[in-house]
């Protein structure tokens, strides 16, 4: 059926004709939550004890050093929520004016640093005085892709990964003092003594071997390089609070699955691997303050609890939704799990009955990137199609049996879909690959159309024009 189709318009907003079927069932791709929620867990029992409501698309949480407050970045609300850690009540909402993601707090708790980006994709580091909850300084980072941010143990330096390298930033005054441009880095972690940076690197054209590079913070020279196993891509890296191990996992946005943690000894640089009880790449790693336990998101709304010494999984914690950036209280008793979406298609009928269909949508496990999700129902009501931002797939669900029919690989980071009036074709907007994928509803055969350069951007919605114009596939 891919020989002749109606052309899908992605450059302008079009109003489509309503389905002749009456709306008996609503299908909702459950992401991002509006507002988002934070699951609060006791680490002694691994049971959820509370659920906090925050802003839109919660990204990361950090505790104040004294454990009395929690700061949560809300990407879509352009703000930081300040919560009482005992009650979960919102004490303050700090407007940033830009989309916010990563954050770090100074050792004395007086300053919070937030990484943000505006509509022009200009990145900023924003300094907030926690006593007054006001923004006191902003630093523009002239880079088109800025990711992880880490603070030195003494609070004087921020390390920020960008597409142009590693930015070394003084915190007072807020300024870039150095750019280490030789790195092809994805994330970084600093040792507890502040002397070394561990960099997850994808290598370079001359040496494509993915590895962990260890840099001296005195002169940023590479003192050691640890190759990664071929089955694991460089993603994010964390160091145990006692400084004995570095753990590396793969970003879940990659389209293949590596539920593996690579463990690097910081004394011998020897590696070992942990295979997670998961069907997705990890997405985040968090250690207890005493370095005995690791918490790793797995399978969307679950968290694996791992014994650091034995490298064995102790149990799985059921969270409320797809797990975002984890945080733990300074005393190690409370685990926070910000969530912005689930891995379910939620079907609600006209009487209010709710059915959840696990589809794998948005199971990215980590709020390293914005999560979107779209669902489209065929005009005859027989199928629901869900975009999977994390794995780059379109999931077809039979609406009668509430079961998954097929999962079709499409483009990178698909965010929305629309079905042709005759039910035969599904069009998918792929935000990262700047393309539209056309999928045959019977055979699930797919073809991807690149958006012309003059219209390129990050397509996020799609509609079908009521027109007689057609396009022909070769």
Helices and strands as residue ranges (DSSP letters): E 4-6, E 8-9, E 25-31, E 37-42, E 47-53, E 58-63, E 69-74, E 79-84, E 90-95, E 99-105, E 111-117, E 123-129, E 134-141, E 146-151, E 157-162, E 165-171, E 174-180, E 185-190, E 196-201, E 211-216, E 222-227, E 236-239, E 245-249, E 260-265, E 271-275, E 286-287, E 293-298, E 302-307, E 312-318, E 322-328, E 334-349, E 354-358, E 375-377, E 383-388, E 393-398, E 403-409, E 414-419, E 425-430, E 435-440, E 446-450, G 453-455, E 463-464, E 470-472
